[in-house]
Amino acid sequence: MKVAVLIDSGSNYYGENIVKDNLFCVPLQVIDGTKGYREGLEITSLETYDMIDEGKMLKTSGPLVGDIEEMVDHIIELGYDAIFGVNITTGLSSTISTVSMICNQKEVTYDYFDCWTTARVQLQCALKAVDMFNEGKSFSDVKEELQTMVNHSNTFVIPTDMDHLVRGGRLTPIAAKLAGLLKIVPVLYLNETTKGRIESFKKVRTFKKALETVIQDMIDEGVDETYKVCVVHVKDEKAGQLFFDMIKERIPQADAYLVDLVSVVGVHTGVGCVAMQYVKK
């Protein structure tokens, strides 16, 4: 059976310029009022964050139905027998259900794996799935292996712009004011235990303490060269570099890299945010 793996731009497929046989991608959307932009194709992360800096309150949305239909038709025309989806988690988006519906309408075999997050964990799972299908592995074999990877993964987000969270309705004005007075920095996370929803991991007093909190979780997990570590930032390269350097100092063997945060997350967290993911290779 010839299987195509289908992901979306939440994986940073376009930002990292991924090119791999049997791997296909559809763009999510960044919404400015009534105008939508295909993430990674019609708008970059930096362009998105420039718009936020200008005071625009952007939103995000799943792929256009027409884009999914066109991609599924393209995959079928290329002679694939089935599609395996590794899309942005159901905790953040309805993309998985939309792809499933369209594949059912097109009468093509479809299965999926919920990585319970997005970005590098999603991408790492998709790349592994491609390699395993190329080896002739079954859907159940692939899903079992991806589950092992996700069991040893985590996503941490450290926002710094409380006003942005208030404008987006993700934080009350009173809570934001209290956080400012007490100099509280929230450490947020999402994984399978949160069902892909962003929840509070810990609240600390300084930004550096927040970074140290995340690094301690990595140490407790046993992160080493067998993990992929992705450090990201939203228009704050200095903060991103600090985070990266701290990780390399405490865990020098870590296979880590630094990039811009994907728009679909950064739109909600605001400029100045840093985040980190680790996942077992």
Residue pairs with C-beta under 8 A, 6 or more apart in sequence:
1 81
1 82
2 79
2 80
2 81
2 82
3 22
3 80
3 81
3 82
3 83
3 84
3 133
4 22
4 23
4 24
4 75
4 78
4 80
4 82
4 83
4 84
5 22
5 23
5 24
5 83
5 84
5 85
5 86
5 126
5 129
5 130
5 133
6 24
6 25
6 26
6 71
6 72
6 75
6 83
6 84
6 85
6 86
6 87
6 99
7 13
7 23
7 24
7 25
7 26
7 85
7 86
7 87
7 122
7 123
7 126
8 25
8 26
8 27
8 28
8 62
8 63
8 87
8 88
8 95
9 25
9 26
9 27
9 28
9 38
9 39
9 40
9 41
9 262
9 264
10 28
10 39
10 87
10 88
10 92
10 93
10 95
10 118
10 119
10 122
10 262
10 264
10 265
11 18
11 25
11 86
11 88
11 118
11 119
11 120
11 122
11 123
11 126
11 262
12 40
12 119
12 120
12 123
12 259
12 262
13 25
13 40
13 123
14 25
14 27
14 39
14 40
14 41
15 40
15 44
15 45
15 259
15 260
15 262
16 123
16 259
18 25
18 123
18 127
20 127
20 130
21 130
22 80
22 130
22 133
22 134
23 126
23 127
23 130
24 71
24 74
24 75
26 63
26 67
26 68
26 71
27 38
27 39
27 40
27 41
27 42
27 63
27 67
28 38
28 39
28 60
28 61
28 62
28 63
28 88
28 93
28 95
28 263
28 264
29 36
29 37
29 38
29 39
29 60
29 61
29 62
29 63
29 64
30 36
30 37
30 39
30 43
30 48
30 58
30 59
30 60
30 263
30 264
30 267
31 37
31 58
31 59
31 60
31 61
32 51
32 56
32 58
36 61
36 64
37 43
37 48
38 64
38 67
39 48
39 60
39 262
39 263
39 264
43 263
45 260
45 261
45 262
45 263
45 266
46 235
46 260
48 58
48 263
48 266
48 267
49 234
49 235
49 260
49 263
49 266
49 271
51 58
52 58
52 164
52 266
52 267
52 270
52 271
53 235
53 271
57 167
57 168
58 267
59 267
60 263
60 264
60 267
60 268
62 88
62 93
62 94
62 95
62 98
63 95
63 98
65 98
65 102
68 98
68 99
68 102
69 102
69 106
72 83
72 99
72 102
72 103
72 106
72 108
73 106
75 83
75 108
76 106
76 108
80 108
81 109
82 108
82 109
82 110
82 111
82 139
83 99
83 103
83 108
83 109
83 110
83 111
84 110
84 111
84 112
84 113
84 129
84 133
84 139
84 142
85 96
85 99
85 100
85 110
85 111
85 112
85 113
86 112
86 113
86 115
86 122
86 125
86 126
86 129
86 146
87 93
87 95
87 96
87 99
87 112
87 122
88 95
88 96
88 118
88 122
88 264
89 96
89 114
89 115
89 116
89 117
89 118
89 122
89 190
89 196
90 96
90 97
90 114
90 195
90 196
91 116
91 190
91 194
91 195
91 196
91 197
92 118
92 190
92 196
92 197
92 198
92 264
93 264
96 112
96 114
99 110
99 112
100 110
100 112
103 109
103 110
104 110
111 139
111 143
113 125
113 129
113 142
113 143
113 146
113 147
114 196
115 121
115 122
115 125
115 146
115 150
115 153
116 150
116 190
116 191
116 192
116 194
116 195
116 196
117 153
117 155
117 190
117 191
117 196
117 277
118 262
118 264
118 265
119 155
119 230
119 232
119 261
119 262
119 265
119 275
119 277
120 228
120 230
120 277
120 279
121 149
121 150
121 153
121 155
121 277
121 279
124 149
124 228
124 279
124 281
125 146
125 149
125 150
125 279
128 142
128 145
128 146
128 149
128 281
129 142
129 146
132 141
132 142
132 145
133 142
137 145
148 280
149 279
149 280
149 281
150 191
150 192
150 279
151 192
151 280
152 221
152 227
152 279
152 280
153 191
153 277
153 278
153 279
153 280
154 189
154 191
154 217
154 221
154 277
154 278
155 189
155 190
155 191
155 275
155 276
155 277
156 187
156 188
156 189
156 201
156 214
156 217
156 275
156 276
156 277
157 187
157 188
157 189
157 190
157 198
157 265
157 269
157 273
157 275
158 185
158 186
158 187
158 188
158 207
158 210
158 211
158 214
158 273
158 274
158 275
159 165
159 186
159 188
159 269
159 270
159 272
159 273
160 185
160 207
160 236
160 239
160 270
160 272
160 273
160 274
161 269
161 270
161 271
161 272
161 273
162 171
162 176
162 179
162 180
163 176
163 270
164 269
164 270
164 271
165 171
165 176
165 269
165 270
166 172
166 173
166 176
168 268
168 270
170 268
171 179
178 184
179 185
179 186
182 205
183 205
183 206
184 203
184 204
184 205
185 203
185 204
185 205
185 206
185 207
185 209
185 210
186 200
186 202
186 203
186 210
187 200
187 201
187 202
187 203
187 204
187 210
187 213
187 214
188 198
188 199
188 200
188 201
189 198
189 199
189 201
190 196
190 197
190 198
190 199
201 213
202 213
204 210
204 213
207 239
211 242
211 243
211 246
211 274
212 246
214 276
215 246
215 247
215 250
215 251
218 229
218 247
218 250
218 251
218 254
218 278
219 250
219 251
221 278
223 229
223 251
223 254
223 278
224 251
224 253
224 254
225 253
225 254
225 255
226 280
226 281
227 254
227 255
227 278
227 279
227 280
227 281
228 255
228 278
228 279
228 281
229 247
229 251
229 254
229 255
229 256
229 257
229 276
229 277
229 278
230 256
230 257
230 259
230 276
230 277
230 278
231 240
231 243
231 244
231 247
231 256
231 257
231 258
231 259
231 274
231 275
231 276
232 240
232 258
232 259
232 260
232 261
232 262
232 274
232 275
232 276
232 277
233 239
233 240
233 243
233 258
233 260
233 261
233 273
233 274
233 275
234 260
234 261
234 266
234 269
234 270
234 271
234 272
234 273
234 274
235 260
235 271
235 272
236 271
236 272
236 273
236 274
239 272
239 274
240 258
240 274
241 258
243 274
243 276
244 256
244 258
247 254
247 256
247 276
248 254
248 256
255 281
260 266
261 269
261 273
261 274
261 275
265 275
266 273
269 275
